[in-house]
């Protein structure tokens, strides 16, 4: 459907769009600091960002479930410096 509408899902474009969504998440969080939180809108922005992450993973054939397990295993043995 996206291709039919003329949207191009290059990795660079997906990364740019993800970056924009992260900025929108930051804006919603900042609103929360000022007492104007809208959790529904924050949820919408989080889903938008997640969608781009999923599309990037699909583009590069990354198994996100396996990647999460691997990263958790790495973090479990990592020495953290504070």
C-alpha positions as a printed NumPy array, in Angstrom:
array([[  0.   ,   0.   ,   0.   ],
       [  2.765,   2.447,   0.92 ],
       [  4.514,   1.936,  -2.419],
       [  1.214,   2.424,  -4.256],
       [  0.888,   5.8  ,  -2.527],
       [  4.397,   6.833,  -3.556],
       [  6.13 ,   6.38 ,  -0.183],
       [  9.68 ,   5.148,  -0.39 ],
       [ 11.012,   3.097,   2.518],
       [ 14.748,   3.481,   2.125],
       [ 16.777,   2.887,   5.308],
       [ 17.812,   6.548,   5.3  ],
       [ 14.221,   7.752,   5.059],
       [ 13.061,   5.373,   7.778],
       [ 15.891,   6.544,  10.051],
       [ 14.997,  10.187,   9.402],
       [ 11.322,   9.554,  10.135],
       [ 12.236,   7.64 ,  13.3  ],
       [ 14.369,  10.593,  14.402],
       [ 11.418,  12.937,  13.866],
       [  9.174,  10.689,  15.947],
       [ 11.741,  10.637,  18.756],
       [ 11.633,  14.436,  18.722],
       [  7.843,  14.308,  19.002],
       [  8.156,  11.913,  21.956],
       [ 10.547,  14.37 ,  23.626],
       [  8.05 ,  17.186,  23.05 ],
       [  5.265,  15.177,  24.697],
       [  7.506,  14.351,  27.666],
       [  8.407,  18.012,  28.028],
       [  4.702,  18.848,  28.124],
       [  4.388,  16.387,  31.002],
       [  7.101,  18.227,  32.926],
       [  5.015,  21.376,  32.535],
       [  1.855,  19.658,  33.799],
       [  0.254,  19.411,  30.363],
       [  0.73 ,  15.676,  29.857],
       [ -1.421,  13.922,  27.293],
       [ -0.679,  10.213,  27.66 ],
       [ -2.839,   9.323,  24.67 ],
       [ -0.796,  11.576,  22.401],
       [  2.429,  10.24 ,  23.922],
       [  1.181,   6.722,  23.206],
       [  0.504,   7.675,  19.593],
       [  4.029,   9.008,  19.192],
       [  5.544,   5.91 ,  20.82 ],
       [  3.628,   3.677,  18.401],
       [  4.778,   5.785,  15.451],
       [  8.406,   5.361,  16.56 ],
       [  7.952,   1.642,  17.175],
       [  6.49 ,   1.247,  13.689],
       [  9.62 ,   2.773,  12.15 ],
       [ 11.862,   0.551,  14.296],
       [  9.923,  -2.507,  13.125],
       [ 10.146,  -1.412,   9.49 ],
       [ 13.91 ,  -0.865,   9.785],
       [ 14.298,  -4.294,  11.37 ],
       [ 12.285,  -5.819,   8.539],
       [ 14.371,  -3.976,   5.93 ],
       [ 17.589,  -5.474,   7.335],
       [ 16.023,  -8.826,   8.255],
       [ 16.815,  -8.332,  11.951],
       [ 15.092, -10.809,  14.252],
       [ 14.169,  -8.396,  17.03 ],
       [ 13.176, -11.116,  19.486],
       [ 16.6  , -12.752,  19.152],
       [ 18.306,  -9.346,  19.232],
       [ 16.592,  -8.485,  22.532],
       [ 17.656, -11.787,  24.077],
       [ 21.24 , -11.309,  22.869],
       [ 21.403,  -7.734,  24.138],
       [ 19.978,  -8.71 ,  27.532],
       [ 22.631, -11.431,  27.8  ],
       [ 25.351,  -8.9  ,  26.929],
       [ 24.024,  -6.433,  29.495],
       [ 23.88 ,  -9.128,  32.173],
       [ 27.648,  -9.624,  31.922],
       [ 28.576,  -5.999,  31.313],
       [ 30.475,  -4.057,  33.938],
       [ 28.604,  -0.82 ,  34.515],
       [ 30.505,   2.34 ,  35.485],
       [ 28.599,   5.181,  37.07 ]])
